[in-house]
Amino acid sequence: MQSEPETVCNVAISFDRCKITSVTCSCGNKDIFYCAHVVALSLYRIRKPDQVKLHLPISETLFQMNRDQLQKFVQYLITVHHTEVLPTAQKLADEILSQNSEINQVHGAPDPTAGASIDDENCWHLDEEQVQEQVKLFLSQGGYHGSGKQLNLLFAKVREMLKMRDSNGARMLTLITEQFMADPRLSLWRQQGTTMTDKYRQLWDELGALWMCIVLNPHCKLEQKSSWLKQLKKWNNVDVCPWEDGNHGNELPNLTNALPQGANANQENLGQCKSLEYQHLPAHKFLEEGESYLTLAVEVALIGLGQQRIMPDGLYAQEKVCRNEEQLISKLQEIELDDTLVKIFRKQAVFLLEGGPYSGLGEVIHRESVPMHTFAKYLFTCLLPHDAELAYKTALRAMRLLVLESTAPSGDLSRPHHIASVVPNRYPRWFTLSHIESQQCELASTMLTAAKGDVRRLETVLESIQKNIHSSSHIFKLAQDAFKIATLMDSLPDITLLKVSLELGLQ
């Protein structure tokens, strides 16, 4: 193919403490990212620093000139660029010769080549206007022509900036959010009472996740966090701002949007990451001996998964609860457990079992608390080879599904004059209930399989199933599972498991 004719571009790049603070290029290309010519010059400067002559600040050079040299310098400068600078030169000359002019009230003169003071704020060059234009364009395309992909690339850029502690990350996300808030479809959907598309919701989710990264950043000043909080509250008060649980309570559940589709799609991508190897990197500043960034990351993930949290109201938010949990567990499954990590699993399992209201595996939980079946199944399989007692204790505690249980009467029944008021048995709208019940069934089946040959444990698991599982189809499935496990071809039938199968079948 015939290549394009070679063009020469004039490029200027300003640096400040190893950051590119401004760029100009005669090519005229407008984009969020630097043009190829700016990148080329930057690479040239990095790779061949000796080829780029380093000058003293211009103010230092001028200081070394005598009066005649200064006059010659100025006149030559005006002559070379007379059409561009002559009006400015004449204006400045008039001001300098005027005793009362503003320019004469200031000592010295600015020097763009001297760089900023060491204490001054400095950040990478960002063309704010272009960010706004690009986001506006991508949103106007409504998810078509790869616009969703382009927006995700912008989000990835913000993540990269945050990773590099570049203050532009928050600036860029602010510009993106403002364009999202100005999207005319928000008011249209609200007027019509219709839901936003799943793709669009996912973009809003990513927006929210990035703002969490920003406001939780430990390296930010308190004043910055205060200003972000003020801005977030301002956006939140706008009528068209979407709610996480749905569009102001008037959205109808779209039950065709089944959870497994989302979960399979994520595979409540990840499959491509399986080749990653996780290693222990020492964290010298932390107190505990033997801790690494990996152990800390695993521990934080286990703490997060075990937190007691109330099930949100909306369909999409309920699906997101399951999806986020399954994504995090999938990440954890990529890590090979060594002795150090097993200790963390045991420690966290004990903490969660003994924990108070913060723990989803504590003795007492709220009736509408998000169930721990999926997390407990993962904990069970990880702990079983190392501490079977703790593994079963954790899994059995997690089997409960309080939202399906009838409410106990309140009041002191020992005193006749106290009338017991029975709270009506209100079933909250759990759109993901069938998925949750199937996860509960999976947890029970996993315990039955592991308990084969252990009479005491099998009886305990059976009691738990009879107490906590309310769906007849799931009880029947567990009866079938127990029968299959009991009659495997390579061994004699397990009589206790056959009894479990019979009891569940009869139930």
RAMORA-V705742 format. One record per residue. N is the residue number from 1. PHI is phi in whole degrees, -180 to 180 (none if undefined). Layout:
n={N,N}
phi={PHI,PHI}
This chain:
n={1,2,3,4,5,6,7,8,9,10,11,12,13,14,15,16,17,18,19,20,21,22,23,24,25,26,27,28,29,30,31,32,33,34,35,36,37,38,39,40,41,42,43,44,45,46,47,48,49,50,51,52,53,54,55,56,57,58,59,60,61,62,63,64,65,66,67,68,69,70,71,72,73,74,75,76,77,78,79,80,81,82,83,84,85,86,87,88,89,90,91,92,93,94,95,96,97,98,99,100,101,102,103,104,105,106,107,108,109,110,111,112,113,114,115,116,117,118,119,120,121,122,123,124,125,126,127,128,129,130,131,132,133,134,135,136,137,138,139,140,141,142,143,144,145,146,147,148,149,150,151,152,153,154,155,156,157,158,159,160,161,162,163,164,165,166,167,168,169,170,171,172,173,174,175,176,177,178,179,180,181,182,183,184,185,186,187,188,189,190,191,192,193,194,195,196,197,198,199,200,201,202,203,204,205,206,207,208,209,210,211,212,213,214,215,216,217,218,219,220,221,222,223,224,225,226,227,228,229,230,231,232,233,234,235,236,237,238,239,240,241,242,243,244,245,246,247,248,249,250,251,252,253,254,255,256,257,258,259,260,261,262,263,264,265,266,267,268,269,270,271,272,273,274,275,276,277,278,279,280,281,282,283,284,285,286,287,288,289,290,291,292,293,294,295,296,297,298,299,300,301,302,303,304,305,306,307,308,309,310,311,312,313,314,315,316,317,318,319,320,321,322,323,324,325,326,327,328,329,330,331,332,333,334,335,336,337,338,339,340,341,342,343,344,345,346,347,348,349,350,351,352,353,354,355,356,357,358,359,360,361,362,363,364,365,366,367,368,369,370,371,372,373,374,375,376,377,378,379,380,381,382,383,384,385,386,387,388,389,390,391,392,393,394,395,396,397,398,399,400,401,402,403,404,405,406,407,408,409,410,411,412,413,414,415,416,417,418,419,420,421,422,423,424,425,426,427,428,429,430,431,432,433,434,435,436,437,438,439,440,441,442,443,444,445,446,447,448,449,450,451,452,453,454,455,456,457,458,459,460,461,462,463,464,465,466,467,468,469,470,471,472,473,474,475,476,477,478,479,480,481,482,483,484,485,486,487,488,489,490,491,492,493,494,495,496,497,498,499,500,501,502,503,504,505,506,507}
phi={none,-76,-79,-69,-62,-70,-122,-102,-116,-92,-120,-126,-128,-102,-112,-151,49,67,-119,-81,-99,-160,-138,-139,-145,-76,-69,81,-68,-112,-161,-67,-94,-65,-71,-60,-73,-65,-62,-61,-66,-61,-63,-61,-65,-73,-80,-128,-61,-70,-80,-101,-68,-95,-103,-67,-54,-59,-63,-67,-63,-64,-61,-80,-88,-87,-61,-63,-65,-61,-64,-61,-58,-65,-67,-64,-60,-68,-65,-66,-121,-61,-67,-87,-105,-59,-59,-65,-61,-67,-62,-64,-60,-61,-68,-65,-78,-90,-62,-94,-70,-62,-64,-84,-83,-103,-78,77,-150,-68,-137,-68,-96,-88,81,-90,-70,-61,-89,-70,-64,-143,-150,-64,-66,-139,-85,-63,-61,-68,-58,-61,-62,-65,-63,-58,-64,-63,-68,-66,-80,61,89,-94,54,71,-67,-61,-64,-63,-66,-65,-65,-65,-61,-62,-65,-63,-59,-61,-62,-64,-61,-86,57,-88,-64,-67,-55,-68,-61,-66,-67,-61,-63,-63,-61,-60,-70,-63,-67,-88,-63,-63,-67,-60,-69,-63,-63,-68,-62,-81,70,-100,-87,-77,-68,-60,-61,-68,-60,-64,-66,-65,-59,-64,-59,-64,-63,-68,-65,-62,-59,-71,-74,-94,-65,-70,-91,-91,-76,-62,-64,-63,-64,-63,-69,-66,-60,-60,-66,-64,-64,-62,-63,-63,-82,-71,-54,-83,-61,-69,-92,-64,-80,139,-83,56,77,-102,-90,-86,-66,-92,-73,-73,-83,-72,-63,-54,-59,-64,-65,-66,-63,-67,-59,none,none,-68,-60,-72,-93,-60,-75,-65,-113,-97,-129,-81,-105,-64,-110,-64,-79,-88,-74,-64,-75,85,-78,-138,-62,-67,-63,-66,-63,-63,-64,-62,-62,-67,-62,-62,-66,-89,-65,-75,-144,-79,-64,-68,-82,-80,-59,-63,-66,-67,-64,-65,-57,-67,-64,-65,-62,-68,-63,-67,-65,-60,-63,-63,-68,-75,-92,-82,-78,-110,-59,-63,-71,-62,-59,-65,-60,-65,-61,-68,-61,-64,-56,-68,-69,-95,-67,-85,-63,-73,-96,-75,-111,-70,-64,-116,-131,-67,-59,-102,-69,-62,-63,-106,-58,-64,-65,-66,-62,-65,-60,-59,-66,-75,-84,-51,-70,-110,-155,-61,-60,-68,-61,-69,-59,-66,-66,-67,-63,-80,-65,-64,-141,-62,-63,-95,-92,-70,-83,-75,-68,-108,113,-90,-76,-75,-111,-59,-76,-89,-80,-76,-96,-89,-73,-59,-78,-86,-94,-66,-82,-98,-68,-99,-60,-63,-66,-63,-65,-69,-68,-62,-64,-61,-62,-63,-63,-61,-67,-59,-61,-71,-88,-54,90,-113,-58,-61,-68,-61,-65,-65,-66,-59,-58,-64,-63,-65,-81,-106,-93,-107,-92,-64,-66,-73,-64,-64,-63,-67,-61,-64,-59,-60,-65,-62,-66,-70,-116,-63,-63,-85,-149,-68,-60,-87,-62,-62,-65,-64,-64,-58,-60,-65,-61,-67,-60,-66,-65}
